[in-house]
Amino acid sequence: MIIGKIWGSFKAQMNKFSNWIWGADPIAQMQYEYDKAVDELKGGREGLEQYRALVERVTRQVSRDRGHVKDLEAKIKAYLSAGERETASKFALELQKAKAQLAENEGQLQMHESSYQNNVTKIKHAMDKLGKVKEKIAGYDAELKMSKAEAEMAKLAESFDFNITTDFGQIESVINDKISLNRAKARVAADMSGQGISDIKAEQKVEQAMADNALREFEMEMGMVTPATAGTTASNKDLGPAVKATETN
């Protein structure tokens, strides 16, 4: 009883191991079973070829027996025609034995031929089933690969969930925050670059007008131009509000 329990436990462990192998790569296991069946069929075909050789030997024997029977029948007729009944009787006895042998061999031939044809039918049927199994293996292989790809795509879709609670969502939020900050900096820089431009331009215009006046005064002091030709009045008109305010003061 103890040995039986140990054997049962061993078989259970082996069954688990086999299930693990099948689960690891079922397509490879199916291919292995298919290849093993093909090898068995090859062996069966070789055995069938040897069996057919036996059928051919029996066929030739039956053919020889039929020829022998015909030959004996011809001899008996010839001896009877010649009045040699004693010799004819000897051949008649031999003919009986030959016919019995022929009947036995014909029975053997019929049995072997029938058995051979049955085996041929079985092997053809097995080959046809193996062909379908091969197609199934190819189909299962493609379907299994497709299902794995679909599972990976589904997992990938889950990892790309834009929910802020996921790692990807948090990373995306950080990126968006940085983009917003960069855009804000650019906007601030743009806004600040336009601040005070009008004042700066006005100040530059005043400085240019004052430089022009200084130059004209220098020219008049040096006698290079007269007040009439200097266009002082026209220049004063072009100075603008800031210059006029300075002169008034």
Secondary structure, DSSP 8 states (H G I E B T S, - for coil): -HHHHHHHHHHHHHHHHHHHHHHH-HHHHHHHHHHHHHHHHHHHHHHHHHHHHHHHHHHHHHHHHHHHHHHHHHHHHHHHHTT-HHHHHHHHHHHHHHHHHHHHHHHHHHHHHHHHHHHHHHHHHHHHHHHHHHHHHHHHHHHHHHHHHHHHHHHHHHHT---TTSHHHHHHHHHHHHHHHHHHHHHHHHHHHTTTHHHHHHHHHHHHHHHHHHHHHHHHHTTSS-HHHHTHHHHHHTS-HHHHHHHH-
